[in-house]
Amino acid sequence: MVYFVRHGKTDCNDKNIIQGRLDAPLNDEGIKEAKECAEKLKDVNFDVIYSSPLIRAKRTAEIINEFHNVPLICDERLFEQDAGEATRLSYDEVTKEMYDEFIKDPHAFKAESELDLFNRVQDFYNSLVKNNDKNILIVAHRGNYRQLYLCINNLPQDTKTEPIGNCEIKVF
């Protein structure tokens, strides 16, 4: 089984700031969310935990792993989508024109496209298929969850997916 948890809350989440690769730590609420998530998962027997190297995901994974004491592997393929020049902008600052331009050509903003992210996540997932008899926990980001969902279900990029909240647990 593959379990997925989005990291706990950060101050950037509270302030509607685009984080991308910004290495924002968990805030007090995020730590509390991670502890509550860990409690919900304490009876699941994980063989391994994979995490994004970003501190908000890694710290969430460490808190969950206090109940499991299994290998915790940080994998760069689980970084959040690079938002480039949009990083640190408030969602309120992003105009419709900026958004449309970003969607049309994220590379012009020195950012990753959805396809870039998908390819990275798909490469990660393909490496997991070899371990399909293990219980795996992935702790990462909203964008990773969406791309993993599309990859596992063999769906096209324009498919709408349900959102995932901070420290929400999804099972594939």
N, C-alpha and C positions, 0 to 999 in steps of 0.2 A: 504494500500500500504506500501511496505517496500522500503525505500530509503537507499542507502549505499554511504558513502563518505570516501575515504581514506584520512588520515591526510595530512597536508601541509608539505612542504619540510623542512628537517633538514640539518645541516652541514654534518652529516654522509651520507645522500643521495647524496649530492654534491661530497663527497670524495669516493663514492662507498664502504662505510664501512658497514659490516653486523651489523645491530642494534639489532635484536632479542628483548630481554627484556631491552636493554639499554634504559634508560629514557632520551633520547636526546630531547631537546626543539626545537620548530620551530625556523628557522632562519628568517631573514627579508623577504626573498622571500616567505617562508612558511606562514608567517602572511599575506602577500599581497594575496597569493593564497586563504587563508581561508576567507578573506574579500570579494574577488571576488566570491567565492563559496556561501557565505552567501547572497550576492546580488542576485545571480541566484535563490536561494531557498526562498527568502523573502516572496513570495506570496503563498507558500505551507503551508497549515494548518497542522502542526505537533501536535500530541497529546503528544508525548514523544520523547526524544532523549536518545539513549543508546550510551555509549562511552567506549572504552578501558580506563583503569586507567592510561596508560602511558601518560605523559604530552603532547607529540606531538599530540595525538588524542584528549585528553581532552581539550586542548587549542583551537584546531580547532572546536570542538563541542561548546565550550563557545562562540566563535566568531559568529558561525552560530546562536546560540540561542539568540543573542542580538536582532534579529528580531522577535523571537517567545516567549521568556519567558515561556517556558514549562519545566516540570521536566526533569532534566538531570541526568541520572543514570549511574554511572560507574559500569561496570560488569566485574569481573575478567575473565569470560569466553571469553572476547574479547581481552585479552592480545595477543600480537604478538607471533608467534611461538618462543619458547625458542631455541636459536641457540647454547646454551651451550658454549663449548670451542671455537666455531667459532665466537662468539660475539667479536666485535672490529677488526676482521680481514678485510683487504681489499679484495674485490673480486679478485683482481690481485694476492693476496698471496695464493689463494686457487688453488692448483694444481688439475689436473684431477683425480689423485689417491686419494687425500683428498676428493674431491667431491664424487667419487664413493664409498669410505668408509663411508662417511656421509650418503649417500642415503641408503646404505646397512644396516647400524646400527647406527642411530643417537644417540641412548642411550649410545654408546661407547664414544661419545663426550659430554655426559651429556646434551643432547639436546632432544627436543620433536620430535617425528616422525610426518609425515603428518597425520597418522591415529589418533595419540594423539590429534592433533589440530582439526581434523575433528570431533572427538567425543565431544570435548569441545564446538565447534561451533554448532554442531547438538543439544546438550543439550540446548544451548541458544535459538536456533531457535524453538525447541519444546515448550519452555516456552512462545514464542511469539504467537504461533498458537492460544492460548486462546484469544488473543487480535486482531484477524484478521480483525476486522472492524475499526481499528485505523490506522492513518498515523504515521508511525514510521520511524525515522531517526537513522541509525547506523553509528557512526564515529569510524573507527578502522584502520586496516592494510591490506596490500596486501594479506597476507596469509589468513586472516579472510574472505576477499571477495571471494577468490577462493573456500574455503571450504563451505561458505554459498551458493555460486552459485551451487556447486555440490549437496549440501543437498536439496535445494529448487527444483532443477530440477531432483533429484533422479538419479544422474549420478555416475559412478564408479570413483575411485580415479585416474585412469590413463587417464582420459579425459583431453584433452588440453582445457584451458580456455583463453579467451582474457585477456591481462594485464589491470591493472587499474593504472592510473597515480595519482600523488599527487593532492588532492582536486578534483578528478574526481567524478562525480555523476553517480550512476547506480540505476536503478529502477527495482524492482522485481514485 
